[in-house]
Amino acid sequence: MSGGQQKATIAVHVRGPDGMCSGCRAWWALLTPYPCWQVDRATSRQARAITVRFLAGVR
């Protein structure tokens, strides 16, 4: 890589609030299955909590 190519790459990789550029985020999105296990677990727990509250109101 020449100095010009390095500067161009760095100019394109503008970091967002999470420290990743949009290109890096797109690559990570390809590597991470969706929904990821954290989201799957969180939605499952949320559904359980809603069900428990509903059933507590029915009794």
C-alpha positions in Angstrom: 0.0 0.0 0.0 1.3 3.4 -0.9 1.1 6.5 1.3 -1.8 7.8 -0.8 -3.8 4.6 -0.5 -3.3 4.6 3.3 -4.5 8.2 3.6 -7.5 7.4 1.4 -8.4 4.4 3.6 -8.1 6.4 6.8 -10.2 9.2 5.3 -13.0 6.8 4.5 -12.9 5.0 7.9 -14.5 7.8 9.9 -15.3 6.3 13.3 -18.9 6.5 14.6 -19.9 6.7 18.3 -19.2 3.0 18.7 -15.6 3.4 17.3 -16.4 1.5 14.1 -16.9 2.9 10.6 -19.9 1.9 8.5 -17.7 -0.5 6.4 -16.4 -2.3 9.4 -19.9 -2.4 10.9 -21.2 -4.0 7.7 -18.4 -6.7 7.8 -19.3 -7.5 11.5 -22.9 -7.7 10.5 -22.0 -10.5 8.1 -20.2 -12.4 10.8 -22.8 -12.0 13.5 -26.0 -14.1 13.2 -29.2 -12.2 13.7 -30.8 -12.3 16.1 -27.7 -12.6 18.2 -28.0 -14.7 21.4 -28.2 -11.6 23.5 -31.2 -10.2 21.7 -32.8 -13.7 21.6 -32.3 -14.1 25.4 -33.5 -10.5 26.2 -36.7 -10.9 24.1 -37.4 -14.3 25.7 -37.0 -12.8 29.2 -39.2 -9.9 28.3 -41.9 -12.2 27.0 -41.7 -14.2 30.2 -42.1 -11.1 32.3 -45.1 -9.9 30.3 -46.7 -13.3 30.6 -46.1 -13.5 34.4 -47.7 -10.0 34.8 -50.6 -10.9 32.7 -51.2 -14.2 34.6 -50.9 -12.5 37.9 -53.7 -10.0 36.9 -56.0 -12.9 35.8 -55.8 -14.8 39.1 
